């Protein structure tokens, strides 16, 4: 994206910024006449049309219909959020007011729910906050025992020889020998790794082409997918705010988004990737890696307790969101939640 930016002069960047901001505000393709009428720009309609054509050739804008105005592409949004938008932090008086709205409670889950609602209220989008993880869980050993009707007993030895048992259900049946092979493979590959990192690795592998996988590898993924399923969860508020996305994304896409909220795995995987991120992260459309969020953007930031990152919060909404406002809201909510958890 930096290379694309170098090839675009300041005038074109100024027009791109105006197109993105106007499209986010109005939701309609932006034409040259609209831009020419702005007092912030002193170019003729003909010049503006030429610059817009250059931006379209560069892959930053596109025309949804013949003879219509332009709207940003994913690359256009990315250039905007990386280099062109101006984030305005909340004023001290606003932060003080938000602090009062964050319900203070000794129960972390109540605080998490309050933070999720606060995010949703600030942005009019869906606010999401993972429950805090106060310690890493390191795998020492894993084995599987067949039960009945495709049920499998998972025996996890973690940290300092702490034993966890769980029962999972797989679509396929596996013999005792195959389960032993899978257990040996996972122990050899992941012993000493954190369960969240293992889960992320498994999900990444599941996106690969299974046609070229050996049978043992398929078995590993099928079983590990269930065995390392997250015990902790997240709290989401304001899903109904996404109903406004119907015009942009369509009913089927909205249904897939709600399904992703219900299944949780994909969202948790995205949020897990943000645990080691520095500051606010923005995933636009296909950047998330999941089809359900192709028409969405996710803005996230880790929160911490006593300097240790314990969770992630963020906002899910359409690509046509007010990024300046959302980034500020996510940033301030993460700071307020961290402070509240520190004293709770």
PyMOL commands that set and color helices and strands:
alter all, ss='L'
color gray80, all
select helices_A, chain A and resi 2-6+10-26+32-36+45-57+74-84+92-101+108-123+176-190+195-206+210-212+215-227+239-249+251-263+265-273+285-288+291-293+323-343
alter helices_A, ss='H'
color red, helices_A
select strands_A, chain A and resi 61-62+71-72+126-130+139-146+151-158+162-169+234-237+281-284+296-305+308-318
alter strands_A, ss='S'
color yellow, strands_A
deselect
rebuild
show_as cartoon
